């Protein structure tokens, strides 16, 4: 969103060079030349770890952070580390740096400001009620012990809220999961149909709607969109999400059902915002937990369009016992605390790998740059600090550092001397974890189990057991679906069916085996999974190679094309061609004889088309396959064996 906006404001009008830095960015020379870099905290954390060798990191003079109140949430430690690191870099390079942090109202704004280096005149902390468009909030409580039935009971009041508060103006309904977006949208459509106006939320001609629906890839969205209800979540294709955003912003559809990510990403305000439930399923703990108050406030903040509305309306639907809690805390600023102690290992490992921390004393000094250090004395009970004297605080920090360094040493990520200096140095495992932005426990797992990787199944299981996949959601009753799916797959799985690691393996196998998923949620889960597999698999390859396990290395390397091509390593090479079935591949293999796949592709075009037509039984399919075959790279490899002098 920033890129779209700033391409007009900064590029076209001011002539500045603006670059988006993501995991897909390959043109690093453009980043070097950029005036403005737009990126995520995680990506900047990754690139700034090697700041000493990256000039563009050292040249940064202004850091703007949106939603800095997220310091206390899951992504908070990353924000904390990059601010601390940029301040440290500025001190080392003697180059001034300025920070601008934007946040919702918080109770301890002065602490955040001091940590950022903001002076007295540079702090502006407004009451939550101060906003461009006044907001009317309705908090509704719903009984029901179990989550799913309670969500279902909210659908009719949700429809009623739309009719009462925003019958003709834009509405966003926030839900907790991708599955709930679909279920909620379908129920709203059914309720609209019962009121004799099923297409009440459509604001465009039929021919235009037909054109839009024809471009949609997701089958559920095709259905809901035709009734004026859009869906928005990370599991949809980018084109589908963009289409919903454009139609909703243009007023062509009235209702958008979305996960909470929309509140943080795209700026799509509405007259009415409905937060349907304030809980989400937390995969690691296998239970439903409350959204952070910051998320609820962020979603409510989408209510009210400054250029169109004189008032915004938010309806917050909560579990009845929590109604009083939300009535109180939605209107009061709240304090922000540090979440850094819970994930200190990975950040300490990164700084050791970068050479910033060379001994125990450096690690303690490093902590003094963090927001955690600022809050330690401000709220010692929260961080379990009992002795608040200077000596007590020093002992507390030293103990925390020693414990962290020892656990990193046990994992093989750092080497620590037991002399007076307590010097530390990064090992290959530590550097791999830092480079690929992995949890230190994952590289330890790879190093421990690499010797036992004897088969392709072993390699896949090891990959999926990485810590990076522990957050993959296993929803209620999905263990039953996993058990059924495992019976249809090449390897199945011997692990617990409610484990996210088991599900990761089953999703990859189903993708390669081309087995249909039992529910649509699995397809969106697979997309999320593949966002992590690339770097995780590459780290697994590097660890195996460094330890000298050739078999494990080769099997891990073969997994990469297996997932990319959706073909097992022992599958016929002809299956790479479009429209080529197993039966056709068998015929082509027999026809190719000893020449094999490469030999057949070396045939003249007309002869190749005839051979493929005979195997596929379809000339059009054969032509399409030949076009793909012509684009495949051809390599010629020559090898010879040389004896080392003096070796028999």
Residue, then its C-alpha position, 0 to 999 in steps of 0.5 A: x500500500x505504501x509503495x502504491x501511494x509513495x510512487x505518486x508522492x515521492x517518485x513522480x512528484x519529487x523524483x525520489x527512488x523508492x524500493x520495496x525490500x522483500x524476500x523476493x527482491x533480487x536487484x540489490x543494486x536498486x536497494x543500494x541506489x534507493x532514497x527510500x526503502x519500504x520493508x517489513x521488520x523481519x526483513x530489515x532485521x535479516x539484512x541489517x544483521x550484516x550491517x558492517x558489509x552493507x553500505x545501504x544499512x549504514x547510510x540510513x538516516x531516518x527510520x519510520x516505524x508504524x504501529x510501534x505499540x506492537x512492541x509487546x506482541x509476537x513481532x515486538x522483539x523484532x521491532x525492538x532489536x532493529x531499533x536497538x541495532x540501528x542506534x548501535x550502528x549510528x554510534x559505531x559509524x558516528x552518523x546521526x539517525x532519527x526515529x519516528x514511531x507511530x502508535x495508538x495511545x499508550x500509557x508509558x509513551x515516555x518510556x518508548x520515547x526515551x528509548x527511541x531518543x525522542x526529546x521532550x518536544x518530540x512526544x505527542x500522546x493523544x487520548x484514544x477518543x481523539x480521532x479524525x471521525x468520532x466513533x460509536x462503539x457497541x459491545x455485545x456479549x454472547x454466551x456459549x462455552x464452545x467457540x464454533x457454536x458461539x461464532x455461529x450464533x453471532x451471524x444473525x446479530x451480525x446481519x442485523x447490525x448491518x441492517x441497523x447501522x449501515x444498510x447502504x454504506x461500506x461494512x467490514x466484518x473481521x473474523x479470526x480465521x480464514x475458515x471463518x471468513x468463508x462460513x460468515x460470508x455464506x451465512x450472511x448471504x443466506x440471511x440476505x436471501x431469507x429477507x427477499x433481497x439476496x443481492x442487496x449488497x451488489x452495487x454494479x451491473x450484472x455484466x460487470x459482476x460476471x466479468x469480475x467473477x470470471x477473473x476470480x480463482x477461489x471457488x468460494x470467492x466466486x460464489x460470495x462475490x456474486x452476492x456483493x460479499x468479498x473475502x480477504x485473507x492471506x490464503x487467497x491469491x494476490x489477484x483475488x485479494x486485489x480485486x476485492x480491495x478495488x471493488x470494495x474501495x470503489x463501492x461496487x460491493x458493500x460487505x467485506x469479510x476479512x481476517x485481522x491482517x487487513x486492519x494492519x495492511x491495506x487502508x480500507x476504512x468503512x462506515x461500520x466495522x463488526x469484530x465477530x469474536x475476539x479470540x483466535x486459535x493458537x496452534x502451539x498451545x492448541x487452544x483459543x486465546x484472546x486477540x491482543x487489545x492492540x489488534x482489537x483497537x486496530x480493527x475498530x480504527x477502520x470504522x469511519x471514513x474521514x472524507x465521507x462520514x461524520x461518525x464511524x460505528x464499531x460493533x464488538x462481539x465478545x464472549x459474555x464473561x469478557x464484556x466488562x473487560x472490553x468496556x473498560x480497556x477499549x477506552x483507556x491507554x495501556x502500557x507497552x511491555x517488552x517481549x524480548x526475554x522470550x526469544x532472546x536466543x535467536x537475537x543474541x545468536x545473530x549478534x554473535x554471528x555478526x561480530x557485535x557480541x564477542x564476550x559475555x560483557x558485550x551481551x550484557x551491554x547489548x541488552x542496555x540498548x533495548x526497550x526491555x532494559x528501559x522497562x526492567x526497572x519501571x515494572x520489575x515484577x512483570x519481568x520477575x526482577x526481585x532485587x531492584x538495586x544496581x547490583x541486583x539488576x546487574x546480576x539479573x542481566x548477567x544471569x539471563x545472558x549466561x543462561x542464553x549463551x550456555x543454551x546456544x553453546x549446547x545447541x552448537x551455535x556458538x563456541x564459548x571460552x571458559x577463561x576470564x574474558x568469557x569470549x564467544x564466537x559463532x560456529x557454522x550452525x550459528x551462522x546458518x541460523x542467522x543467515x537463513x533467519x531460522x530458530x536456533x533449535x531448527x539447526x540443532x535439530x538438523x545437525x542431530x538428525x542428519x546422520x539418520x537421513x537414509x531415505x527421501x521420507x527421512x529428509x521430508x520428515x526432518x524438514x517438517x519437524x523444524x521449529x518454523x512449522x510449529x505454528x501451522x494451525x491444526x484446527x478442531x477435528x482436523x486430526x481426523x482429516x489428517x488421518x484420512x489424508x495420510x492413507x492416500x499419500x506416498x509415505x503417510x506419517x507415523x507421528x501424532x495427527x494433531x501435530x503441526x509437523x505431521x500436517x506439514x508433511x501431509x500437505x507437502x505429500x498431497x501437493x506432490x501426489x496431486x491428492x485433493x485436500x479434504x477442505x479448502x483451508x488446507x490449500x491456504x495452509x499449503x501456501x503459508x507453508x511454502x513461504x517457509x520451506x525455501x530457506x528452511x530447506x536450504x539451511x538443512x542442506x547447508x548443515x548436512x553438507x557442512x557435517x559431511x553427510x553426502x546422502x542427507x545432503x543429496x536427499x535434501x537437495x532433491x526435495x527442492x525440485x520435488x516440491x517445485x515441480x510436484x514430482x517425486x525424484x524417482x518419477x518419470x522426467x516426461x511428467x514435467x511436460x503439461x498434459x502428460x499422464x502416467x500412462x503417456x509417460x510410460x509410453x514415452x519412456x518406452x519409445x525413448x529407449x536408452x536415449x531417455x528424456x534428453x535424447x527424445x527432446x533432441x529430436x526434430x520438432x515435427x518428429x517430437x510432436x508426432x511422438x508426443x501425439x501418439x503417447x498423449x492421444x491429443x495433438x493440441x496437448x502435444x503442441x503445448x508440451x513441445x512448447x514447454x520442452x523447447x524452453x527447458x535448458x540443455x546441459x552437456x557434462x563431461x567427466x573424467x577420473x584423475x588419480x591423485x599423485x602418490x595414491x594407488 
